[in-house]
Amino acid sequence: MNTTRATQLLRLSATRQTLTRTTRRNLSIEPQTPPPQPPKEPSKVGAFYKSFSAPILKCFLGALFTYQLAYFGWMKLETIEEAHEKKSEIKGLQEELAGAINSKRREAEGMVDRVGEKVGEVKDKMLEGTEGVGVAGRVKKGGWWPW
């Protein structure tokens, strides 16, 4: 049993020593360096993108710029076309409105002439029937006022 006990004590004291050494290292000023790892071989995909990423990016940006330029040009042409269509539609509507106004004006002038003729006829009939009688006679003779 003594040997068993002695080995246990040795193991216990060895773990205590490693613990104290570990804590002393942690408190030291120098940073710990990790153990060196064996170098990895680069993957084929990584090597491809490492060598071809710049040309792929340039092609992508060139295509994007070309697309945006074509899109801007197309939109500009569409807005010009829409403005031209609106102006031509407005011009056509203005001409149609001017024609409608002129036709209504001609109708109104004809109506005014007919109304004027009817008023003249009614006036003549009224003057024939009321010659010298009442208010109409007074107005015809010289008015309301005696002077």
C-alpha positions as CSV (number, residue, x, y, z in Angstrom):
1,M,0.0,0.0,0.0
2,N,2.8,2.3,0.6
3,T,3.8,2.2,-3.0
4,T,0.2,3.0,-4.1
5,R,0.1,5.8,-1.7
6,A,3.4,7.2,-2.9
7,T,2.4,7.1,-6.5
8,Q,-0.8,8.9,-5.7
9,L,1.1,11.6,-3.9
10,L,3.6,12.0,-6.7
11,R,0.7,12.4,-9.2
12,L,-1.0,14.9,-7.0
13,S,2.1,17.0,-6.5
14,A,2.8,16.8,-10.3
15,T,-0.6,18.2,-11.1
16,R,-0.2,20.9,-8.5
17,Q,3.1,21.9,-10.1
18,T,1.6,22.1,-13.6
19,L,-1.3,24.2,-12.3
20,T,1.0,26.7,-10.7
21,R,3.1,26.8,-13.8
22,T,0.1,27.4,-15.9
23,T,-1.2,30.3,-13.8
24,R,2.2,31.8,-13.7
25,R,2.4,31.8,-17.4
26,N,-1.0,33.4,-17.7
27,L,0.2,36.2,-15.5
28,S,3.4,36.8,-17.3
29,I,3.8,39.8,-19.6
30,E,4.8,38.0,-22.7
31,P,1.8,36.7,-24.8
32,Q,1.6,33.0,-25.3
33,T,2.2,31.8,-28.8
34,P,0.0,29.0,-30.1
35,P,1.7,25.8,-31.1
36,P,2.6,25.9,-34.9
37,Q,0.2,24.0,-37.1
38,P,1.1,22.2,-40.2
39,P,0.5,24.3,-43.4
40,K,-2.7,23.4,-45.3
41,E,-2.7,23.0,-49.0
42,P,-5.0,25.6,-50.7
43,S,-8.1,24.2,-52.3
44,K,-8.7,24.4,-56.0
45,V,-11.6,26.7,-55.7
46,G,-9.7,29.1,-53.5
47,A,-6.8,29.1,-55.9
48,F,-9.1,29.8,-58.8
49,Y,-10.7,32.8,-57.1
50,K,-7.4,34.0,-55.9
51,S,-6.1,34.2,-59.4
52,F,-9.3,35.1,-61.3
53,S,-11.3,37.3,-58.9
54,A,-10.1,40.6,-60.3
55,P,-10.9,39.8,-64.0
56,I,-14.3,38.4,-63.0
57,L,-15.0,41.5,-61.0
58,K,-14.0,43.8,-63.8
59,C,-16.2,41.9,-66.3
60,F,-19.1,42.0,-63.9
61,L,-18.8,45.8,-63.3
62,G,-18.4,46.4,-67.0
63,A,-21.6,44.5,-67.7
64,L,-23.4,46.3,-64.9
65,F,-22.3,49.7,-66.2
66,T,-23.3,48.8,-69.8
67,Y,-26.7,47.6,-68.6
68,Q,-27.3,50.8,-66.6
69,L,-26.2,53.0,-69.5
70,A,-28.6,51.2,-71.9
71,Y,-31.4,51.3,-69.3
72,F,-30.9,55.1,-68.8
73,G,-30.9,55.7,-72.6
74,W,-34.1,53.6,-73.0
75,M,-35.9,55.5,-70.2
76,K,-34.9,58.8,-71.7
77,L,-36.2,57.8,-75.1
78,E,-39.5,56.6,-73.5
79,T,-40.0,59.9,-71.7
80,I,-39.3,61.9,-74.9
81,E,-41.8,59.7,-76.8
82,E,-44.5,60.1,-74.1
83,A,-44.0,63.9,-74.0
84,H,-44.4,64.0,-77.8
85,E,-47.6,61.9,-77.6
86,K,-49.1,64.2,-74.9
87,K,-48.3,67.3,-76.9
88,S,-49.8,65.9,-80.1
89,E,-52.9,64.8,-78.2
90,I,-53.3,68.2,-76.5
91,K,-52.9,69.9,-79.9
92,G,-55.6,67.7,-81.4
93,L,-57.9,68.3,-78.5
94,Q,-57.3,72.1,-78.8
95,E,-58.2,72.0,-82.5
96,E,-61.4,70.0,-81.7
97,L,-62.3,72.4,-79.0
98,A,-61.8,75.4,-81.3
99,G,-64.0,73.8,-83.9
100,A,-66.7,73.1,-81.4
101,I,-66.6,76.7,-80.0
102,N,-66.8,78.2,-83.6
103,S,-69.8,76.0,-84.4
104,K,-71.6,77.0,-81.2
105,R,-70.7,80.6,-81.8
106,R,-72.3,80.4,-85.3
107,E,-75.4,78.8,-83.8
108,A,-75.6,81.5,-81.1
109,E,-75.3,84.3,-83.7
110,G,-78.1,82.7,-85.7
111,M,-80.2,82.4,-82.6
112,V,-79.5,86.1,-81.7
113,D,-80.6,87.2,-85.1
114,R,-83.8,85.2,-84.9
115,V,-84.5,86.5,-81.4
116,G,-83.8,90.0,-82.5
117,E,-86.3,89.6,-85.4
118,K,-89.0,88.2,-83.0
119,V,-88.4,91.0,-80.5
120,G,-88.8,93.5,-83.4
121,E,-92.1,91.8,-84.4
122,V,-93.5,91.9,-80.9
123,K,-92.5,95.5,-80.5
124,D,-94.2,96.5,-83.7
125,K,-97.4,94.6,-82.6
126,M,-97.3,96.3,-79.2
127,L,-96.9,99.8,-80.6
128,E,-99.7,99.3,-83.1
129,G,-102.2,98.1,-80.4
130,T,-101.3,100.7,-77.8
131,E,-100.7,103.9,-79.8
132,G,-101.4,106.8,-77.5
133,V,-102.8,104.8,-74.6
134,G,-101.4,104.5,-71.2
135,V,-97.7,104.4,-70.4
136,A,-96.6,103.5,-73.9
137,G,-98.3,106.6,-75.2
138,R,-96.7,108.8,-72.7
139,V,-93.2,107.4,-73.4
140,K,-93.8,107.8,-77.2
141,K,-95.0,111.4,-76.8
142,G,-92.0,112.6,-74.9
143,G,-91.6,110.8,-71.7
144,W,-92.9,110.9,-68.2
145,W,-91.7,114.4,-67.2
146,P,-93.7,117.4,-68.1
147,W,-90.8,119.9,-68.8
